[in-house]
Amino acid sequence: MHQQFTNITLISNNSQRVKQFGELLRGSNNKVKPYSFDEALQKALFDERQDLVVLDCPSSPDFDYRQLDPMRNQQALKHVPFIFILNAKQDTLKKQIYHNPQNKILIDPIDKFSFVSSITNAIYTSQLERRLLLYKELVEGEKKLISNMDQLLELNRLQQFSDQKQIFDFIKGEYCRKLELTLAVESVFYLSFYPDRYLIDFTIDENQKHVSDDKRQIQVKDSIIWQQLLENFPYIFEADSLSDPFIQKLEEALGFNIAGLLFVPISILHEVKGAVILVNKLYRNEFTENDLAFTLISSQKIVYHLEYLYLRSDKNEQISVQSPQSAERSQMINEWKLFKHIMNSVYFGAIVFNEDFQIRYMNKAAREILQISAEPEQVLSLSDTMSEYEFNQMKEKLADAESGLPLVRQELHIKGKENEEDYYIGYSIYPFNIDSEAKQYTLIFSEISQTKRIQAEIIRMDRMASLGILSAGIAHEIRNPLAGIKAMAQTLEEDLEEGSAHSEYVERILRQVNRLDELLKAFFSYTNPHRPEPKPMQVHKIIKNVMPLFERRIKYEDIVIEQSYAQDLYEIFVDENQIEQVFINFFLNAFDAVGKSGKIEITAKNAHRPQPIVDRRNKLSAPLSNRYIRISIKDSGVGIPPGVKEKIFDPFFTTKSNGTGLGLSIVYQIIREHGGQVEVYSEMGRGTEFVVLLPAYVNPFESAEFVEPTDS
């Protein structure tokens, strides 16, 4: 074994005193090197590690302590004790020396025993301080390891594993090897636990192929290990506990002595599956609390993913249950099955997630409502269930309400997947914390698109009914005096001489009267709509009849019109004149929105799933057939502000200076009278789309496709 010397540097300009002190310092383990003051100060760095420096100051009367600064400031010498031998006249030097606690002073003449005692104490104290410093550096290093755990052990790879076997293979292989390197451990093993036989079986790496199976399997019933496994509790073996039967059998199997062992169980839902053991630290005998914390935290991160996969698995009831707490575990499994059955039977969505938005549980309804088609193992985060914009909206609301949870009765607009339409969900978020674990939350939600649509329809109908009654009364009261004003103005016009200066005033009166009369006709058209006289019609022919009215505007403003009609498009059962009025209103609004060089897209296709329609008694009306035509008129305009979009079908609401506010109200009324629906989708800066559902013509002889109206 390599002998460790104590390196002592003796600095003196007097060869006789060098010999004298050299004799006193000589020992079996002491290695003394003499230097003159000039040599030492010029060199300022010694070739070997120094344990002690002795300076014979009386041999250099002109010595100034400040000359030592370059040497004293070296990192290698900062904690090395310096012993200064002074005479009684060197008071100034004595005051300088006392500033550094590593300096010791001996006054010449020196007593032999005092000198040897001071030297021995200084060396011993220096060695203790060095060990303490080394220990502090190791502890600080281990603390830093914990903060970089995921990178050092590559725990981020756990996200890639889709079953428990892959994770256990990772534990037995790469995790154990990375743990060895990170914590400077001689060996790390994974132990499989078989409670019914009181056995553990440790995984053998390439270097222990010679270990036989009978030595690899160790009985633990009489060991501390057994109790630690039952209680799922970690343990550090040191000192007297190293005489445990398990340690002795493990030494026999491995073929080397065990000076320290760290034991951490691996448990899934209170069932112990095995343990990770760390054998022998490389740079010291015992394991520290930092080693325990690092191993425990990293193993719990792995356990979290194991439990997550277990709970997500539809086959978890097939996993074997062998445990000392088998009855308790069996009850827990049955309760979990019952919970899962209940949660998959409800109509609302439920998602449990942690503070990092990682999903711990999601029921069947949640997948259906959010239109999730990906496999469960691919949906790991809440951000995987919706778009980035939708996720950020929910995330911001949760952050704003963190101190005032639960967050209840919130709404979120969800963009439909692929060809599906957009929809709304209503949701609430409740805090869900277990003991000292990280924060968790429960998201409860359901689709509320139909509810919002029905509520909007009821409010709109009530408003229209009230305004309709009011407008009818006002129109009746205005029309009679208006007729008298018009008659008197016409009489006055006839009595005026040709070229009279007053003729212009009379013409203005008549124009305004006629304008009011047109407005009244619109009122009556809204309050007393003509009953539709439907007949089978083709959509593209109705639009073809309307388009010539806008030819000049299309050409002058360079507007692009794109039309697309499905080849198997049904006929619609409508009143041609009224539906033409509907399209005229839509096109007028679209032309105003796009301006010059804009674009309007017209598409029509068959639709089989219209949204429910309510009447003024808040009842669902029966559809005329199970077949509808979906007609879309989409423009590239500026879009409609959200606050305006909710009011565009209200009577007398307009954003145009010369509008009456009845155009879209009448459109809405006509479509409702035909048993259809109209919706508007708009986004600022991206345009507006009006979607109309109109009943298709059903040939009564096509009994196979005809569905009798129902009340449901």
JOKAWO-V8109 format. One record per residue. N is the residue number from 1. OMEGA is omega as a letter, one per 40 degrees, with the letter a starting at -180 (NA if undefined). BURIAL is b if it has 24 or more other ideal C-beta (glycine too) atoms within 12 Angstrom, else e. Layout:
# JOKAWO-V8109
N_OMEGA_BURIAL + N_OMEGA_BURIAL
This chain:
# JOKAWO-V8109
1_a_e + 2_a_e + 3_a_e + 4_i_e + 5_i_e + 6_a_b + 7_a_b + 8_i_b + 9_a_b + 10_a_b + 11_a_b + 12_i_b + 13_a_b + 14_a_e + 15_i_e + 16_i_e + 17_i_b + 18_i_b + 19_a_e + 20_a_b + 21_i_b + 22_i_b + 23_a_e + 24_a_b + 25_a_b + 26_i_e + 27_a_e + 28_a_e + 29_a_e + 30_i_b + 31_a_b + 32_i_b + 33_i_b + 34_i_b + 35_i_b + 36_a_b + 37_a_b + 38_i_e + 39_a_e + 40_a_b + 41_i_b + 42_a_e + 43_i_e + 44_i_e + 45_a_e + 46_a_b + 47_a_e + 48_i_e + 49_a_b + 50_i_b + 51_a_b + 52_i_b + 53_i_b + 54_a_b + 55_i_b + 56_a_b + 57_i_b + 58_i_b + 59_i_b + 60_a_b + 61_a_e + 62_a_e + 63_i_b + 64_a_e + 65_a_b + 66_i_e + 67_a_e + 68_a_b + 69_i_e + 70_i_e + 71_a_b + 72_a_b + 73_i_e + 74_a_e + 75_a_e + 76_a_e + 77_a_b + 78_a_e + 79_i_b + 80_i_b + 81_i_b + 82_i_b + 83_a_b + 84_i_b + 85_a_b + 86_i_b + 87_a_e + 88_a_e + 89_a_e + 90_a_b + 91_a_e + 92_i_e + 93_i_b + 94_a_e + 95_i_e + 96_a_b + 97_a_b + 98_a_e + 99_a_e + 100_a_b + 101_i_e + 102_a_b + 103_i_b + 104_a_b + 105_i_b + 106_a_b + 107_i_b + 108_e_b + 109_a_e + 110_i_b + 111_a_e + 112_a_e + 113_i_e + 114_a_e + 115_a_b + 116_i_e + 117_i_e + 118_i_b + 119_a_b + 120_a_b + 121_a_e + 122_i_b + 123_a_b + 124_i_e + 125_i_e + 126_a_b + 127_i_b + 128_a_e + 129_i_e + 130_i_b + 131_i_e + 132_i_e + 133_i_e + 134_i_e + 135_i_e + 136_i_e + 137_i_e + 138_a_b + 139_i_e + 140_i_e + 141_i_e + 142_i_b + 143_i_e + 144_i_e + 145_a_b + 146_a_b + 147_i_e + 148_a_e + 149_a_b + 150_a_e + 151_a_e + 152_a_b + 153_a_b + 154_a_b + 155_i_b + 156_i_e + 157_a_e + 158_a_b + 159_a_b + 160_a_e + 161_a_b + 162_i_e + 163_a_b + 164_a_b + 165_i_e + 166_a_e + 167_i_b + 168_i_b + 169_i_e + 170_i_b + 171_a_b + 172_a_b + 173_a_e + 174_a_b + 175_i_b + 176_a_b + 177_i_b + 178_i_b + 179_i_b + 180_a_b + 181_a_e + 182_a_b + 183_i_b + 184_a_b + 185_a_b + 186_a_b + 187_i_b + 188_a_b + 189_i_b + 190_i_b + 191_i_b + 192_a_b + 193_i_b + 194_a_b + 195_a_b + 196_a_e + 197_a_e + 198_a_e + 199_i_b + 200_a_b + 201_a_b + 202_a_b + 203_a_b + 204_i_b + 205_a_e + 206_a_e + 207_a_e + 208_a_e + 209_a_e + 210_a_e + 211_a_b + 212_a_e + 213_a_e + 214_i_e + 215_a_e + 216_i_b + 217_a_b + 218_i_b + 219_a_e + 220_a_b + 221_a_e + 222_a_e + 223_i_b + 224_a_b + 225_a_b + 226_a_b + 227_i_e + 228_i_b + 229_i_b + 230_a_b + 231_a_e + 232_a_b + 233_i_e + 234_a_b + 235_i_b + 236_i_b + 237_i_b + 238_i_b + 239_a_e + 240_a_e + 241_i_b + 242_i_b + 243_i_e + 244_a_b + 245_i_e + 246_a_b + 247_a_b + 248_i_e + 249_i_b + 250_i_b + 251_i_b + 252_a_e + 253_a_b + 254_i_b + 255_i_e + 256_a_e + 257_i_e + 258_i_b + 259_i_b + 260_a_b + 261_i_b + 262_a_b + 263_a_b + 264_i_b + 265_i_b + 266_a_b + 267_i_b + 268_a_b + 269_i_b + 270_i_b + 271_a_b + 272_i_b + 273_a_b + 274_a_b + 275_i_b + 276_i_b + 277_i_b + 278_a_b + 279_i_b + 280_i_b + 281_a_b + 282_a_e + 283_i_e + 284_a_e + 285_a_e + 286_i_b + 287_a_b + 288_i_b + 289_i_e + 290_i_b + 291_a_b + 292_a_b + 293_a_b + 294_a_b + 295_a_b + 296_a_b + 297_a_b + 298_i_b + 299_i_b + 300_i_b + 301_i_b + 302_i_b + 303_i_b + 304_a_b + 305_i_b + 306_i_b + 307_i_b + 308_i_b + 309_i_b + 310_a_b + 311_a_b + 312_a_b + 313_i_b + 314_a_e + 315_a_e + 316_i_b + 317_a_e + 318_a_e + 319_a_b + 320_i_e + 321_i_b + 322_a_e + 323_i_b + 324_i_e + 325_a_e + 326_a_e + 327_i_e + 328_a_e + 329_i_b + 330_i_e + 331_a_e + 332_i_b + 333_i_b + 334_i_e + 335_i_e + 336_i_b + 337_i_e + 338_i_e + 339_a_e + 340_i_b + 341_i_e + 342_a_e + 343_i_b + 344_i_e + 345_a_e + 346_a_e + 347_a_e + 348_i_b + 349_i_b + 350_i_b + 351_i_b + 352_a_b + 353_a_b + 354_a_b + 355_i_e + 356_i_e + 357_i_b + 358_a_b + 359_i_b + 360_i_b + 361_i_b + 362_a_b + 363_a_b + 364_a_b + 365_i_b + 366_i_b + 367_a_b + 368_a_e + 369_a_b + 370_i_b + 371_a_b + 372_a_b + 373_a_e + 374_i_e + 375_a_e + 376_a_b + 377_i_b + 378_a_e + 379_a_b + 380_a_b + 381_i_e + 382_i_b + 383_i_e + 384_a_b + 385_a_b + 386_a_b + 387_a_e + 388_a_e + 389_a_e + 390_i_b + 391_a_b + 392_i_e + 393_i_b + 394_a_b + 395_i_b + 396_i_e + 397_i_b + 398_i_b + 399_a_e + 400_a_e + 401_a_e + 402_a_e + 403_a_e + 404_i_e + 405_e_e + 406_i_e + 407_a_b + 408_i_e + 409_i_e + 410_i_b + 411_i_b + 412_i_b + 413_a_b + 414_i_b + 415_a_e + 416_i_e + 417_i_e + 418_a_e + 419_a_e + 420_i_e + 421_i_b + 422_i_b + 423_a_b + 424_i_b + 425_i_b + 426_a_b + 427_i_b + 428_i_b + 429_a_b + 430_i_e + 431_a_b + 432_a_b + 433_i_e + 434_i_e + 435_a_e + 436_a_e + 437_i_e + 438_a_e + 439_i_e + 440_a_b + 441_i_b + 442_i_b + 443_i_b + 444_a_b + 445_i_b + 446_i_b + 447_a_b + 448_a_b + 449_a_b + 450_i_e + 451_i_e + 452_a_b + 453_a_b + 454_i_e + 455_i_e + 456_i_b + 457_a_b + 458_i_e + 459_a_e + 460_a_b + 461_i_b + 462_i_e + 463_a_b + 464_a_b + 465_a_e + 466_a_e + 467_i_b + 468_i_b + 469_a_e + 470_a_e + 471_i_b + 472_i_e + 473_a_e + 474_a_e + 475_a_b + 476_a_e + 477_a_e + 478_a_e + 479_a_e + 480_i_e + 481_i_e + 482_i_b + 483_i_e + 484_i_e + 485_a_e + 486_i_b + 487_a_e + 488_i_e + 489_i_b + 490_i_e + 491_i_e + 492_i_e + 493_i_b + 494_a_e + 495_a_e + 496_i_e + 497_a_e + 498_a_e + 499_a_e + 500_a_e + 501_a_e + 502_a_e + 503_a_e + 504_i_e + 505_a_e + 506_i_b + 507_i_e + 508_i_e + 509_a_b + 510_i_b + 511_a_e + 512_i_e + 513_i_b + 514_i_e + 515_i_e + 516_a_b + 517_i_e + 518_i_e + 519_i_b + 520_i_b + 521_i_e + 522_i_b + 523_a_b + 524_i_e + 525_i_b + 526_a_b + 527_i_b + 528_a_e + 529_i_b + 530_i_e + 531_a_e + 532_i_b + 533_a_e + 534_i_b + 535_a_e + 536_a_e + 537_i_b + 538_a_b + 539_a_b + 540_i_b + 541_i_e + 542_i_b + 543_i_b + 544_i_e + 545_a_e + 546_a_b + 547_a_b + 548_a_e + 549_a_e + 550_a_b + 551_a_e + 552_a_e + 553_i_e + 554_a_b + 555_a_e + 556_a_e + 557_i_e + 558_a_e + 559_i_b + 560_i_e + 561_i_b + 562_a_e + 563_i_b + 564_a_e + 565_i_b + 566_a_e + 567_a_e + 568_a_e + 569_i_b + 570_i_b + 571_i_b + 572_a_b + 573_a_b + 574_i_b + 575_a_b + 576_a_b + 577_a_e + 578_i_b + 579_i_b + 580_i_b + 581_i_b + 582_a_b + 583_i_b + 584_i_b + 585_i_b + 586_a_b + 587_i_b + 588_i_b + 589_a_b + 590_i_b + 591_i_b + 592_a_b + 593_a_b + 594_a_b + 595_a_e + 596_i_e + 597_i_e + 598_a_b + 599_i_b + 600_i_b + 601_i_b + 602_i_b + 603_i_b + 604_i_b + 605_a_b + 606_i_b + 607_a_b + 608_a_e + 609_i_e + 610_i_b + 611_a_b + 612_i_e + 613_i_b + 614_i_b + 615_a_e + 616_i_e + 617_i_e + 618_i_e + 619_i_e + 620_i_e + 621_a_b + 622_i_e + 623_i_b + 624_i_b + 625_i_b + 626_a_e + 627_i_b + 628_i_b + 629_i_b + 630_a_b + 631_a_b + 632_i_b + 633_a_b + 634_i_b + 635_i_b + 636_a_b + 637_a_b + 638_a_e + 639_a_e + 640_i_b + 641_a_e + 642_a_e + 643_i_e + 644_a_e + 645_a_b + 646_a_e + 647_a_b + 648_i_b + 649_i_b + 650_i_b + 651_i_b + 652_i_b + 653_a_b + 654_i_e + 655_a_e + 656_a_e + 657_a_e + 658_a_e + 659_i_e + 660_a_b + 661_a_b + 662_a_b + 663_a_b + 664_i_b + 665_i_b + 666_i_b + 667_i_b + 668_a_b + 669_a_b + 670_a_b + 671_i_b + 672_i_b + 673_i_b + 674_a_b + 675_a_b + 676_a_b + 677_i_b + 678_i_b + 679_i_b + 680_i_b + 681_a_b + 682_i_b + 683_a_e + 684_i_e + 685_a_e + 686_i_e + 687_a_b + 688_i_b + 689_i_b + 690_a_b + 691_a_b + 692_i_b + 693_i_b + 694_a_b + 695_i_b + 696_i_b + 697_i_b + 698_i_b + 699_a_e + 700_i_e + 701_i_e + 702_a_e + 703_a_e + 704_a_e + 705_a_e + 706_i_e + 707_i_e + 708_i_e + 709_i_e + 710_i_e + 711_a_e + 712_NA_e
